[in-house]
Each structure stands twice: as C-alpha cells, then as structure tokens.
Amino acid sequence: MELTQFDINLLRALDVLLQEKSVTRAARRLFVTQPAASGSLQRLREIFQDPLLIRVGRGMELTPQGQALVDPVHEAILVIERLLQVGPSFHPRTSQRTFRFAMSDYCTHTILPGLMQRISIEAPNVRIAVAERFTKDFDPLQLGDLDMQITLDDQRVFADDDQFQAMNRMPLIEDRFVCVVSADHPVSSPLTLAEYTRFPHASSNHDIPTVPDVAHRLAGVATHDRVMIGSFTSQLFQLPGTDMIAIAPYELAAMLAPMLHLRIMEPPFAVDPITEAAFWHARNNSDPGHVWLRGLLQEISADIRSRREARQRETPGAAASGDRGRLKRL
C-alpha cells in the first residue's frame, strides 16, 4: 500500500491496540467508543492482511505479524510526535511543551521544587507531568512514554544491566542515610545497635530492596517493622509521638525535622550513600528542549550542593563529620 492510501490516524490506533492487546482498553486510551476501536482494528486487519490480534482463552494475543509491528510502529509514532513538538530551537518563554518525568518521592521533595521555581520564572507555559515509579527497568524511556527518569545511579537496582548501560545519565545529587526518631523518643544519642534493633521501625513496603534494606542484610541487622509504607516521606510522618525509628536520606530528614519535631542521628552501622541521576534515551540527546531541561537540573543540583556546604560551614567540624554536630542539635 502507498502512504497516500493510508490513513495516518490508524497508526496511532495500531500502536495502542498492539500495546494493550484489548479493544476495550485501547478504546479507553484513544478516547473513542469500543465499536470505533473495533472498526479501526478491522481496517488494519484488511490493510496488513493479518488478524494482528487473536483471542486466546479469555484474552487476546498478538499474531507473529502483530508482534513484529510493535517496535517499528511505536518508533514511528515517536518520530511523528517529535516532528510536531520539536522545532529547530526551543524558546522557554513561549513554549507550551509538557515534559514527562518519573521520579521517587524523595526527588519530588529535593529536586522538583527547585525545578518548578525555575520553570515558573523562565518558562511559565511549560508543564511537568510526574509519575512516582519504582521499576527495575527503563522501558518507559525506551518506549518514549517518559522524557526523563530520575532515580538511583546504581545498576544493582535494575534487572537488565545492558539496558542500564544503554541509557544516557547525568548525576544530580548525593545524599547519605540517617536515623530519625520523634523528638521525645527515649533512645540515647549516639544511637547504639542494640537500641536500633530493640525499638520498632517504620520501613518500606516496596518489592525492590532499598539501600537501607541492603545495609541491614550486609550488617546482619534484623528489625521489627511496625509499619511498612511506600516512601521515606510517609515513613517520617509516622514517627511523631511514637517509639519508632526510621532510616531516611539526610536532605529529606533535615527538611521535615523542624516541622514534625524529629531528632536525627547517625546509623550504628555502615549504610552506602546514594546518588540520584537523570536518565534519558539517546533519541533526546540533541532535542533543544531536553538540553535546556538538563541544564536546569544541573543548576538546581549545584544549588543543593551549595546549601549543604553552607550548612557544613555553619557547624564546626561538620565538613569532616558529615553534619554530625548539626544532627545532634536536631
């Protein structure tokens, strides 16, 4: 079939049908009725002279022809979207572009506020769509569903080492873990290992092991988890008025400690520091808008490091002890 004979709108329908493997779900994503989606599938079957989707049991599966079309069709959609959205230059002041992120709860508190402040000034019509995701892969970046993923720069977290290495990445901020308790907690300071294991904990309920989980395993530490909840922020909010202990990144703990009346202490065992990095697909390397966005993130990261260094200068010996003096006062 010649391109002039093909309705380009069917390409989007084909992409969604191949991804969803369901006419009902595809119709929902395409914002059309189910009969309309069924009609598009019938036209596509005639064009490709293949069923594309066949019923297997209670669901539907792709035919070999349908499976062969998944990647090239999706890539074609991405190319068309880039042609429509990205010009030869990017003008922050007038752009109405939406950038799609995935980032952890920790990053929404430490990195995102600075980004939104800068965008509010430099690009008031640019929008940021954020999804909080905890996945072991970069499939959303490869599929083009996201522009950027801000997550741990640690390949041990990800299931596919080749996929991790294939992504472009830019380190943003480093942080370390501290123990956090309610201000009136009876625990002593410095915190001992015996006390750390004796008191109950607020911890993560993610299937993906966290850095503290790994540290517990390496140190042979077992804790009694009284509440298991999704994010470090949520864990810290459970501490006031209880005898629970949580372990969280310092930047987040220092931010919330005054408001929640929390006390911060050093862990009684070794916990690896973390580096949060921005990851993106190579297709976005030269995208002017993406280049501008990465520049903003670099500046915000530098601001965070400068504020941390200022705190260390305000506290005698903090540069050598990692803010230990300040932590005791909190």
N, C-alpha and C positions, 0 to 999 in steps of 0.2 A: 504494500500500500504506500502511496505517495504521502508526504507530510501534508500536502494541501487537502487531502481527503480525510485527514484525521482530526477529530475534534479535540483540541488540546485540553479541554476541561475533563475529558475522560482520563487523562494521565493522572490527575490528582485522585480521581475515584479509584483507578487501578492501584495506585500507591497505597491508599488506605485499605482497600479490600485485601491486598496481599499481606499487609501488616496485621490486620485484625482477624482475618480468616473467619469473618462473620458479617453477613449482610446487615444484621441489626446493629451491631456495634459500629460498622462503617457508616451507616446512615446517620447515627448519632454524631459521629465526628465530622461528617460532611454537612450537617445541619439540613438534611433532606429527609423525605419520608422513606420508609422501607421499600415501598413499590418503586420509587425513583432509583434507589440504590440497586434494587434487583434489575431494573431496566438497564442501568449502566453496565452491570455485570453481564447481562445477556448480549449487549452490543460488543463488549470486549471479547466475549467468547467467539462471536462471529468474526471479529477482526483477526484474532490470533488463531482461529480455528482450533481451539482447545478449551476444555471446560474450565481451566485455571483453578477453580475450587470445586472439590467433590465432597459429598457427605460421607463421613466415616463415623459410624456409631451415632452418637448424639451431637457430634460436632462436624466441622468441615476442615479439610486438609488441602494443601496446595498440590497440584499435579507437578510432575517434573518441569513442565514448561513454566508453570506459575512460580515455582521455586527459583528457576533460572532468571526470572524477571525481577525478583525482589530488589537486589542491589542496584542494577542499572536504572531501574525506574525511579528509585528513591534518589539516586545521584542526579538524575535528570531534573527532578523536582527541585533539588537544592541549587542546581545551576541556574534554573529559571528564577528562583527566588533571589539569588544573588544579583542576577542581571537587573531585576526590578528594584531592588533595595539599595544597591551599592553603586554609586557613580564614580567618576574619576577622582573625586575628592570628597572629604567629609567636613561639613560645617556644623560644629556643635550647636551654635546659637540657633540655627534654623532646623536642624534635623529632628524628625519625629520618629526615629528608629526605636525599636524595642530590642534590648539585649537580654538574652535568656541565660540565667545562671543556675547552677546547683551549688549549694554551699551548706556547711554544717551550721547548727545553732550557734556554735562558738564564733564562727566567722560573721554571722549576721549581727553579732554584738561588737566585734572588734574591728572588722574591716568595712562592713556595709555602711554604717553611719557616716564615716568619712567620705565614702564614695558618693553617697546621696547628697552630702553637703556640697561637694564639688560640682556635681551634676546640676544641682539647683541653681548654682551661680553661672556655670559655663554652658549648660545645655538644658534649659528649662523644659523643653518639649521631649527630651529623650526619656524613655521609660525603662525600668528594670523589672524583669519578672524573675522571681527567685523561687526555686523549689528546694526544700530541705531533703536531701537524699543521702542514703548510706548504702552504697553499692560497691561491689567488688570489681566493677568493670567500668569502661569508658564508652559503652555502647551508645548512650545519648549523644556524646560528642561525635562519634563516628557516623551516626545516623543523621546528624545535623539538627537534632531536637534541641540542643543547647549550644550556645556560643562559647561558654566557658564553665569549667568546673573547678571550684576552689576546695581543695581537700589536702590530706596529708601527703607530703612528698616522701612516701615510704612504700617501696614496691612490695614489701611484705604484706601490705594490707590488700593487695589486688591479686585476683586469681590468675590473670594472664600477664606474665612478665613481658612478652613481646608487645602486647597492647600498651602496657605502661611505657615501655621504651619508645614506642612509635609516637607518643603524644609530645607536643611541644609543651614546655613548662617553664615557669618563672617563679622562683622562690619569693615569698612575700614577707612573712613574719615568723620569728622563732619564739617559742614560749617554753616554760617548764611547768611541772606539776607541783602543787602544794596541797596540804591537807587543810580542810576547812571545817569548823565547828561553830555552834552557836556561841555568842559572846559569854554566856553564863555556863558554858559546858565545864564539868568538873575535871576534865583532862588537864594534865600538867603540861608545862612548856619548858624545855623541849619535849615533844611527844615521843614516848617510848614505843617500841614494837609491841610490848605486852599490852599497853593501853590501846594501841591501834587495833589489835585483834580482839580485845575484850569488849569494846563498845560496838553497837550495831552500826551499819553503814547504809548510806543512800548510794546506789550504784546504777550502772547502765543495764538496760534490758535488750541491747542490740545483739543480733546474731553475729555481727562482725566484732571480733575481740578489739577492745580499746587498748591504748598504751598502758593505762593502769592495770588492765587485766593481764597483759603480758608481764608487767613488772611483778605482779603478785605471783604469777607462775614461776618466774625465774628466782624470786626470793623465797619461794616455798611458803608464802603467806596465805592463810585461809581466813576469810572474813564472814561474818554473819550479816547478810543483807536484809535489812528490814523493809526497804522499799527499792524497787527496781523500776527506773523511769528513763524516758528516752534521751534526755540531753543533760549536759553539765549544768546548764542554767536551771532546769527543772529540779535537778538534784539539790542545788544550793538553796532553792526556795523552800525545800522541805526541812532545812536544818533549824531555823529559829525555834526556841522553846523545846528542843529535843536533845537527847544524848547521842544523836547520830553523828557520824563522821563521813565526809565526802572527800574525794580527791579530784581536783579540777585544775585547768590551766590558770596560771597566776594572773594574767591580764583580766580574765573574766572574774576571778575571785576578788581581785583588788577593786574592780568596778562595782561589784554588788555588796561588798563587805560593809561599807558605811550605811547603806540603805537597809540591809537585812540584819545589821548588828551581828556580824560574824567575826570570828577570830581565825587568823591564818597562821599555819605553822609548817615547818619543813617535814617531809615524809621521813620516817625512821628507816627507810631502805632506798635503794637506788631506783629512780624512775627516769627513763630516757626523755630528753627534751623532744619537742615536736617542731617541725617546720611546715607551715601551711603554704601551699603553692597554687598558682593558677595554671590550669591545663587547658589546652585548646588543640583543635585539629589543624593540620598543615594547610588545609584549604583557606584558613583565615589569616595566614601569615601576613599577606600584603593588603588585606582589607583595611582601607583608611580608618574606618570607624573602629575596628578592632585594635588597630595600632594606637589610636587615641585613648581607647579604654585601658589598654595595658599600661600606657604612660601614666594615667591617673592612678592606677593601682600601685605602680612603683612609688609615686609621690606619697600616697597615703601610707604605704608601708614604711617609708623613710620617716614620716611624721610620728608613727607609732614607736619606732626605734628611738627617735629623739626624745619623746616624752619619757620613755623608760630610762634613758641615760640621765635625764634631768632628775628623775626620782632618785636614782643612784647617787648623784652628786649631792643631793639634799641630805642623804643619810650617810654618816661616817662609816666607812668600811664596806658600803653596800656593793661597790664595784667588785670587791673580792668575794663577798659572801652571798651575792645574788639577792640583794634587798632584804637580807635576814634581819637587820636592825629594824627596818620598817615593819616587817611582818610581826615581830614581837610586840610592837606598839599597837598593831591592829588587834 
